[in-house]
Amino acid sequence: MAAAHYKLDNLCAILDMNGLQIDGDVTEVMNPFPLDEKFKAFGWHVLYVDGHDYDQLQAAYAQARTLKGKPTMIIAKTIKGKGVSFMENDYMWHGVAPSAEQAEAALKELED
């Protein structure tokens, strides 16, 4: 609320929205939706992007720089563990570090 009240148009935040939290799917644990309407209600300009698409992210940052009079919230839709078969979309990896073997396997998948 303070950011919008003081018209902090040089403020740009990004929310990583992968749909998961430590106990499971966010809609089942504590549903935060509609996120955009919540931020808009507090006076923020809201943009949605594919958080894995660097071009979309860059365009959103560029748009945020031109917006005057309010802060910008970029909601980046992502996939937790993207590119690693045994981690992708699995909330169990939220607060767990991989073993040395798992880390090696993950890095190999990401290199391919």
Backbone bond lengths (Angstrom), bond angles and torsions (degrees), N, CA, C in turn:
res aa  C-N    CA-C-N  psi(-1)  N-CA   C-N-CA  omega(-1)  CA-C   N-CA-C  phi
1 M - - - 1.442 - - 1.520 110.49 -
2 A 1.327 116.55 -39.91 1.460 120.09 -179.13 1.524 110.92 -64.02
3 A 1.345 116.69 -39.26 1.466 120.33 -178.84 1.524 111.03 -60.62
4 A 1.321 116.70 -42.75 1.461 119.92 178.76 1.523 111.00 -72.74
5 H 1.335 116.03 -40.43 1.464 119.91 -179.55 1.531 111.14 -58.04
6 Y 1.324 115.97 -42.31 1.464 120.50 -178.81 1.526 112.64 -90.46
7 K 1.330 116.36 9.89 1.469 122.79 175.65 1.535 112.39 53.23
8 L 1.315 115.12 47.89 1.467 120.73 -176.99 1.530 110.66 -76.79
9 D 1.314 115.06 73.10 1.460 119.95 -177.57 1.529 113.15 -74.23
10 N 1.319 116.89 -2.46 1.462 119.61 173.75 1.531 111.15 -94.99
11 L 1.345 116.40 5.57 1.459 121.57 179.46 1.520 109.60 -100.24
12 C 1.329 115.36 124.92 1.457 121.62 176.99 1.521 106.96 -132.82
13 A 1.327 116.24 121.98 1.469 121.32 178.77 1.521 108.81 -114.13
14 I 1.325 115.37 155.29 1.461 119.92 177.06 1.520 108.39 -126.56
15 L 1.313 115.14 132.69 1.451 122.10 178.84 1.523 107.70 -110.99
16 D 1.323 116.21 119.16 1.460 121.73 178.11 1.524 107.15 -81.43
17 M 1.320 116.42 107.91 1.456 120.90 -175.41 1.527 109.00 -108.62
18 N 1.346 114.95 88.41 1.455 119.48 179.28 1.525 112.32 -97.88
19 G 1.325 117.34 -1.09 1.448 121.15 175.09 1.518 115.29 79.13
20 L 1.324 116.69 3.97 1.462 120.10 -178.81 1.518 110.76 -124.26
21 Q 1.306 115.07 152.66 1.460 121.12 170.13 1.516 107.41 -138.77
22 I 1.298 117.61 -178.81 1.454 121.22 -169.36 1.525 114.29 -57.22
23 D 1.343 117.64 -27.44 1.464 120.65 -177.99 1.519 114.18 -103.45
24 G 1.327 118.42 1.70 1.461 119.97 178.81 1.514 113.29 138.99
25 D 1.312 115.23 -155.11 1.459 122.51 -179.22 1.532 109.59 -66.96
26 V 1.323 116.78 133.23 1.469 120.19 -176.15 1.521 112.45 -60.67
27 T 1.331 117.61 -31.03 1.468 119.02 -178.97 1.521 111.83 -70.86
28 E 1.325 117.79 -20.90 1.460 121.55 179.04 1.523 112.39 -94.92
29 V 1.326 117.74 -29.94 1.462 121.40 -176.29 1.527 111.09 -87.33
30 M 1.322 116.38 -55.73 1.462 121.99 176.32 1.519 107.38 -158.30
31 N 1.307 115.75 95.36 1.457 122.59 -172.13 1.537 111.24 -65.93
32 P 1.345 116.95 117.34 1.466 120.23 -179.82 1.526 114.31 -92.91
33 F 1.319 117.53 -1.84 1.457 120.59 -172.14 1.521 112.13 -82.58
34 P 1.324 116.79 148.15 1.462 130.01 4.44 1.540 111.09 -86.69
35 L 1.310 115.89 117.11 1.467 120.87 -178.98 1.517 112.55 -61.70
36 D 1.325 116.90 -44.07 1.459 119.45 -176.75 1.523 111.30 -60.23
37 E 1.309 117.48 -42.19 1.466 120.48 -178.66 1.522 111.78 -66.36
38 K 1.309 117.36 -33.24 1.468 120.72 177.66 1.533 110.55 -64.62
39 F 1.335 116.43 -47.04 1.462 119.33 179.57 1.518 111.66 -68.39
40 K 1.324 116.83 -39.00 1.470 119.95 177.24 1.526 110.55 -61.62
41 A 1.336 117.14 -37.74 1.466 120.79 179.37 1.527 111.32 -63.91
42 F 1.329 116.93 -26.53 1.462 121.03 176.95 1.516 112.45 -92.70
43 G 1.355 117.30 9.86 1.455 121.52 172.80 1.516 115.84 89.76
44 W 1.316 118.25 15.99 1.460 121.56 179.78 1.524 110.90 -92.87
45 H 1.333 115.53 149.10 1.458 122.58 168.49 1.527 105.15 -84.87
46 V 1.327 117.85 132.03 1.461 121.48 -174.66 1.525 110.73 -118.91
47 L 1.312 114.99 134.36 1.462 122.65 175.85 1.526 108.82 -125.47
48 Y 1.323 116.94 141.22 1.464 122.05 172.83 1.513 109.05 -106.42
49 V 1.338 116.43 138.16 1.464 121.20 175.91 1.522 109.67 -142.15
50 D 1.324 115.40 161.94 1.452 122.13 167.71 1.527 105.08 -78.97
51 G 1.307 116.91 112.35 1.464 121.22 -175.78 1.511 115.04 -67.09
52 H 1.326 117.44 -7.00 1.464 121.25 177.35 1.528 111.36 -100.33
53 D 1.310 116.69 -1.56 1.464 121.87 -176.55 1.535 108.79 -104.80
54 Y 1.318 116.21 103.60 1.464 121.08 -176.43 1.524 112.77 -61.47
55 D 1.332 116.84 -33.79 1.465 119.87 178.29 1.532 110.78 -64.94
56 Q 1.330 116.97 -43.31 1.462 120.10 177.89 1.527 111.20 -64.35
57 L 1.312 116.66 -40.92 1.471 120.03 178.08 1.525 110.86 -62.35
58 Q 1.316 115.92 -45.89 1.464 120.41 -179.81 1.530 110.99 -62.25
59 A 1.325 116.97 -40.95 1.466 120.70 178.70 1.529 111.02 -65.51
60 A 1.325 116.82 -38.59 1.465 120.16 178.86 1.530 110.62 -66.00
61 Y 1.329 117.16 -42.29 1.475 119.69 176.96 1.534 110.48 -62.44
62 A 1.327 116.43 -40.48 1.468 120.22 179.20 1.525 110.23 -63.75
63 Q 1.320 117.38 -42.02 1.463 120.29 178.45 1.527 110.36 -64.84
64 A 1.328 116.81 -41.50 1.465 120.50 179.91 1.529 111.19 -60.10
65 R 1.334 116.50 -36.99 1.471 120.41 179.84 1.528 111.94 -64.12
66 T 1.321 116.95 -28.66 1.469 119.84 -176.56 1.527 112.72 -89.37
67 L 1.309 117.22 -17.43 1.463 120.53 -177.50 1.524 110.23 -73.58
68 K 1.300 116.72 132.91 1.469 121.36 -179.12 1.526 110.74 -115.33
69 G 1.325 115.32 141.43 1.456 121.13 171.36 1.513 116.96 95.15
70 K 1.335 118.72 -6.77 1.464 119.99 178.03 1.529 110.29 -156.10
71 P 1.323 117.43 155.40 1.468 120.72 176.96 1.529 110.23 -75.61
72 T 1.317 115.75 163.73 1.461 121.65 179.93 1.519 110.55 -119.31
73 M 1.329 114.97 134.08 1.464 122.24 172.85 1.517 107.47 -111.67
74 I 1.312 116.39 121.10 1.462 121.60 175.55 1.523 106.70 -99.35
75 I 1.331 116.01 118.51 1.460 120.78 176.46 1.522 106.91 -97.14
76 A 1.327 115.09 110.97 1.462 121.69 -175.44 1.521 109.75 -101.17
77 K 1.313 116.08 111.03 1.465 121.23 177.72 1.522 107.80 -76.41
78 T 1.324 115.49 120.29 1.462 120.49 -178.81 1.523 110.52 -129.74
79 I 1.322 115.24 170.35 1.461 122.97 175.08 1.514 106.74 -116.32
80 K 1.317 115.76 117.90 1.466 120.79 179.83 1.530 109.33 -59.93
81 G 1.324 116.11 128.53 1.459 121.54 178.05 1.515 114.82 72.05
82 K 1.323 116.93 21.29 1.476 121.66 -175.15 1.530 111.25 -50.86
83 G 1.318 114.24 130.07 1.461 120.64 176.10 1.511 114.94 93.26
84 V 1.332 116.64 -5.54 1.466 120.30 178.57 1.529 106.70 -119.52
85 S 1.322 116.54 108.02 1.463 122.32 -169.53 1.524 113.76 -52.71
86 F 1.305 117.81 -42.18 1.465 119.08 -175.89 1.533 113.25 -85.65
87 M 1.316 118.04 -1.90 1.463 121.42 178.14 1.529 112.92 -112.83
88 E 1.323 116.94 -23.41 1.457 121.27 -171.41 1.533 112.23 -60.58
89 N 1.340 114.32 126.91 1.471 123.35 178.70 1.529 113.57 57.45
90 D 1.310 117.30 29.03 1.463 121.65 179.75 1.528 109.06 -113.41
91 Y 1.332 115.36 107.98 1.461 119.47 -177.39 1.522 112.63 -63.43
92 M 1.310 118.31 -19.27 1.472 120.81 -179.49 1.531 112.07 -62.25
93 W 1.341 117.29 -18.47 1.459 120.82 178.71 1.523 112.04 -89.34
94 H 1.313 117.87 4.79 1.465 121.08 -175.70 1.528 113.03 -59.21
95 G 1.303 117.50 -44.32 1.464 119.51 -177.44 1.513 113.32 -126.57
96 V 1.328 116.63 27.03 1.457 121.10 -175.86 1.525 109.84 -121.10
97 A 1.303 115.77 132.85 1.468 120.08 175.76 1.528 109.00 -86.96
98 P 1.322 117.44 142.02 1.465 119.51 177.47 1.531 110.77 -71.68
99 S 1.317 114.55 153.12 1.463 119.22 172.30 1.523 107.77 -68.51
100 A 1.314 116.45 171.39 1.467 120.23 178.61 1.531 110.33 -59.67
101 E 1.332 116.89 -40.42 1.458 120.70 179.87 1.530 111.55 -67.27
102 Q 1.336 115.99 -42.33 1.461 119.68 178.40 1.524 111.21 -65.15
103 A 1.322 117.00 -40.19 1.460 120.90 178.73 1.530 110.19 -62.55
104 E 1.308 115.89 -41.69 1.470 120.13 179.02 1.531 110.45 -63.30
105 A 1.335 116.54 -43.86 1.462 120.53 179.15 1.531 110.66 -64.50
106 A 1.335 117.00 -41.19 1.462 121.07 179.55 1.522 110.49 -62.76
107 L 1.318 117.21 -46.81 1.460 120.36 -179.97 1.526 111.07 -62.34
108 K 1.318 116.86 -36.60 1.471 119.87 178.00 1.530 110.23 -63.30
109 E 1.345 116.95 -43.38 1.471 119.97 178.49 1.511 111.06 -63.01
110 L 1.318 117.36 -39.71 1.459 120.90 -178.19 1.529 112.26 -70.54
111 E 1.321 117.05 -26.97 1.463 121.55 178.30 1.514 111.80 -75.52
112 D 1.329 116.57 -30.34 1.478 120.70 -176.01 1.494 112.58 -71.97
